[in-house]
């Protein structure tokens, strides 16, 4: 049982990669191996399901902008990927805004569509927003006055599950194979010319990864893609391929309350009048409406003191909502007062602390596609095409819409990216 | 009990840092905390105890060259740091040499003293060297013919233990404190303005590392240096400071045999006629004489298939000598035939896979001095001075001899180094 390529992980990155590999290599035997029972059930399912092309790094902009173009096009063609053009709305204090002004200027030059909304206009659009929490608690928490909103137009929501299933269906339609409920336990390293004695491989042998050892036995392939997000270190580091990433936990809490309904459809922002993905000026507390369920997902950035560690099954902590997110949220959106989460979950993301751009690199027959740093869904199509170009031995990948991208720019040896300065 | 600064780790990096911090800040309360009973007993003690200024990265060259100058000067002043000016001797096949030729040209322009020794001359200097192993086994192992030797003059051996003790003595002589047998279990993160309720710190609080929790209780300091090499991830990642490094194991085997004695003093290389640190053309198998003990330390690079993982107490594996190092060694140095190790040990080093230059960066009151990638001893003095300049808020460090070094070049945000291409 030997495949041309095996893709480990049927999350959004693995499925987009598998699809583009097979699309450009019709007839090849490509297998996706996934430990869960369906695509996108790992950290893809835990994501905020949002997209933006608002990044300071030119690379991240290109990856997301071309991927979003692809998503918009399939959406226009009638594929239901749960796409909602709701926008992103960053709410900044004067100081925060002024610090970021040069980044916005660069973004606009790059073609990012931004709209700047002063406080008085924001109050008309979002009457429930309290731009100036100034009670004693707010002062203690250091909650600054919202001076301006920065609205990203080519941003919104996407159903991560449906998008992953879209790639899965396309992949299967052209002959791709998937094994679900199959966990890859390790990468198999073998000498290119085995001599058949114990203790192989020896240091004087040329070795390569030749396949994967799974709960369903060994599976061999000429090339192995590792697209396992936070699970990558277990596979890669174990065979001496530095995965370069750490795992960080993020938690999501779902709020559903009749009194919050009137937040859902503000006028004057997006065409469909859906609350954008809205980021408050403190600790990256954000609110992401789920328009179909009539609920709101909220989360926040947890800073110094919160460890970078892998957990097989990370759990959301009530205290993280109650004493952290909620305290900030209710000051800027008093309507949230008294609302408790009706649902919650936690996931991991694979952090690249160096520059927060993805890594796509090859070593020993393994192409690693990792380090998406929490913004993988919105870059998945481009990343899948670049990993594919690496597989095809091309110097440049052609992204959706025809833009060329130098494959080695996301590698290690000749990495050429700008450090992302507009991290959520 | 509050210190101006605490340095975690009394290895060579921690001790050099502590000494330079106190030297430039006389009167300050500086404490080094070490889990072992003496300085340099962790991975410093496991090192090959060698120095070289032969690096392709201009940064690594500067760090090592100025540090070596310092070591040579204290040696000349009569401090016994076990320094032996034996040189380094890289043995290359024609192909390996030609690939590295542009690097050597750059090094020479940089001021690195190299001598190129053709095969016939090598055979005169090292009559026991078999430059062309060509039996069936050698062919199977892919052992190429040694075409040339590249001899680094400003290279040699140093006693890592004595060097670390030198810094310890200097540090103590100016009032530095050290706590041995004290293990730092974790970094203490606290809000700058605690409100004294459970669940602190909250995400809306400004937080910092304020001290360390140790087996001898809590110790507080205004600044904390982490110089713990392979132990850094446990401390840093745990509080959300990405340590960026992975741990890799290296093993050392000691050979002592009367018949090998004649290898010890080749004529025509170094003034004192000591066998240089000699690197064979396959799998970085190297031999490092211990002239005082009359023995030879041998090791090798373990490639793909050997995991990057932390182990509290890594063990050397007989098989790594027997089936790997020994097989290569005895082909190029038949005199080694039949010699078994009389001693062995294993240590870890902290690998920076991205560029193999050190990281010195500050976050949340913690200055991390890590990623030495197996060549820490030879860079220790410069690295200690740069970490000190960061502590002192200086833009440039003054290295030994007066050379200026921009502190942020080894940081993360504005890192400016050349990827090291001349890794052992």
Interface residues (C-beta under 8 A of the other chain):
Chain A: X140 X141 X142 X143 X189 X195 X199 X201 X202 X203 X204 X205 X206 X207 X208 X209 X237 X238 X239 X240 X241 X242 X244 X246 X248 X282 X283 X285 X300 X301 X302 X303 X304 X305 X306 X307 X308 X309 X319 X323 X324 X325 X327 X328 X351 X353 X354 X363 X364 X412 X413 X419
Chain B: X140 X141 X142 X143 X189 X193 X195 X199 X201 X202 X203 X204 X205 X206 X207 X208 X209 X237 X238 X239 X240 X241 X242 X244 X246 X248 X282 X283 X285 X300 X301 X302 X303 X304 X305 X306 X307 X308 X309 X319 X323 X324 X325 X327 X328 X351 X353 X354 X363 X364 X412 X413 X419
